[in-house]
Amino acid sequence: MLYQSFTSVKGLRNLTPQQFKSEYKGNKLIDVRESHEFKEGHIAGAINIPLSQLSKRLGEIPLDRQVYLYCRSGMRSKQAAKLLSRRGYSRLAHLRGGIMSWNGPTQ
């Protein structure tokens, strides 16, 4: 089980904060942290779809566009990418190190 948490996700791009910052604008940006974490501060333009609700809210995520994911440290966003990949999403990227590594503006 623990091994599965660290295996790579097919098609997932692991972006540095600089890469993430230069690419995410204008694309679907999803914060997969819980709502109380999101309210404490999030990247501008992000929508909050907690990992715990992701399978129920797939209709909010376009299959045909690049999807950018992040969480606190990068673990939940990687799990979210794994779930999305199994559901047919192939254009996925996540913020390596999560919002803890982010040095850009938050709201």
C-alpha positions as CSV (number, residue, x, y, z in Angstrom):
1,M,0.0,0.0,0.0
2,L,2.7,2.5,1.0
3,Y,4.6,1.6,-2.2
4,Q,1.6,2.6,-4.3
5,S,1.6,6.1,-2.8
6,F,5.0,6.7,-4.2
7,T,4.8,5.1,-7.6
8,S,4.6,7.4,-10.6
9,V,1.4,8.3,-12.3
10,K,1.3,7.8,-16.0
11,G,1.3,11.2,-17.8
12,L,1.6,13.3,-14.6
13,R,4.0,16.1,-14.9
14,N,5.8,17.1,-11.7
15,L,6.4,20.8,-11.9
16,T,8.6,23.0,-9.9
17,P,7.0,26.1,-8.4
18,Q,8.6,28.2,-11.3
19,Q,7.2,25.9,-14.0
20,F,3.8,25.7,-12.3
21,K,3.6,29.5,-12.0
22,S,4.4,30.0,-15.7
23,E,1.9,27.4,-16.9
24,Y,-1.2,27.2,-14.8
25,K,-2.9,30.6,-15.6
26,G,-5.9,30.1,-17.9
27,N,-6.1,26.4,-17.1
28,K,-8.1,24.4,-14.6
29,L,-6.3,24.8,-11.2
30,I,-7.5,22.6,-8.5
31,D,-6.6,22.7,-4.8
32,V,-7.3,19.2,-3.4
33,R,-6.9,20.2,0.3
34,E,-9.9,20.2,2.6
35,S,-12.0,23.4,2.6
36,H,-10.7,24.7,5.9
37,E,-7.2,24.5,4.5
38,F,-8.3,26.3,1.3
39,K,-9.8,29.1,3.3
40,E,-6.5,29.7,5.1
41,G,-4.9,30.6,1.8
42,H,-4.8,29.3,-1.8
43,I,-3.3,30.1,-5.1
44,A,-5.3,32.8,-7.0
45,G,-7.7,31.3,-9.5
46,A,-7.8,27.9,-7.8
47,I,-11.1,26.0,-7.1
48,N,-11.3,23.8,-4.1
49,I,-12.2,20.1,-4.8
50,P,-11.0,18.2,-1.8
51,L,-9.5,14.8,-2.5
52,S,-12.2,13.3,-0.4
53,Q,-14.9,14.7,-2.8
54,L,-13.0,14.3,-6.1
55,S,-14.8,11.2,-7.5
56,K,-18.2,12.8,-6.8
57,R,-17.2,16.1,-8.6
58,L,-15.5,14.8,-11.8
59,G,-18.1,16.8,-13.8
60,E,-16.4,20.0,-12.8
61,I,-13.1,18.9,-14.4
62,P,-12.8,19.0,-18.2
63,L,-11.3,15.9,-19.8
64,D,-10.0,17.9,-22.8
65,R,-7.9,20.5,-21.0
66,Q,-4.7,20.6,-19.0
67,V,-5.5,20.2,-15.2
68,Y,-3.2,21.6,-12.6
69,L,-3.3,20.1,-9.1
70,Y,-1.8,21.0,-5.8
71,C,-2.2,20.3,-2.1
72,R,-0.1,21.1,1.0
73,S,2.9,18.9,0.3
74,G,2.3,17.2,-3.0
75,M,1.1,13.8,-1.7
76,R,-2.7,14.4,-2.1
77,S,-2.3,16.0,-5.5
78,K,-0.4,13.0,-6.6
79,Q,-3.2,10.7,-5.3
80,A,-5.7,13.0,-7.1
81,A,-3.8,12.6,-10.3
82,K,-3.8,8.8,-9.9
83,L,-7.6,8.8,-9.5
84,L,-8.1,11.2,-12.5
85,S,-5.7,9.2,-14.6
86,R,-7.8,6.0,-14.0
87,R,-10.9,8.0,-15.0
88,G,-9.4,8.9,-18.4
89,Y,-7.7,12.2,-17.7
90,S,-4.3,12.4,-19.4
91,R,-3.3,16.1,-19.3
92,L,-2.3,16.4,-15.6
93,A,0.3,18.3,-13.7
94,H,1.0,18.9,-10.1
95,L,3.0,21.3,-7.9
96,R,6.0,19.4,-6.6
97,G,6.2,20.1,-2.9
98,G,2.7,21.5,-2.8
99,I,1.7,25.0,-1.6
100,M,4.5,24.7,1.0
101,S,7.0,25.1,-1.9
102,W,5.0,27.9,-3.5
103,N,6.6,31.3,-3.5
104,G,3.9,33.2,-5.5
105,P,0.9,35.1,-4.4
106,T,-2.0,33.5,-2.5
107,Q,-5.4,34.8,-1.4
